[in-house]
């Protein structure tokens, strides 16, 4: 269910980041990922600590190896190079609570602050897809942005915080 919502949100709320600072990265666990890295290198490095599985054409899910596994990120490749990295700040394996969500948002914003990201833009979007009402907030800082997703639907509600790094030429 969460995967379907994530894919819908990514496809309907994809944003091009403003600017293109040099050497942007996202860290999954202790593994730093940069745009343009070779697909084989990325999958090998992540495969040492995570279960990495292909979800669709050039899209990969990154999950913890300990069961029950939790989704920690997703990857997009084009022509054998890393073009998109998504880090999921909202843990799947914890109860949906306002405090848990606020902690995820705080942690993501603190990470941006520590990276020196202070000059950012904020935008919002909303979309009705099938039986889901989806809303999103984007906090864009260079090629990187935080996305806060809210989905309401017949199978329940969810809220997620994700960190996204993508090549602006991929959208």
Secondary structure, DSSP 8 states (H G I E B T S, - for coil): -HHHHHHHHHHHH----SS--TT-EEEETTEEEETT-BHHHHHHHHHTTEEEEEEETTEEEEEESSSS--EEEEEEEETTEEEEEEEE-S-TTS---HHHHHHHHHHHHHHHHHTT----EEEEEEEEETTEEEEEEEEEETTEEEEEEEEEETTEEEEEEEEEEE-GGG-
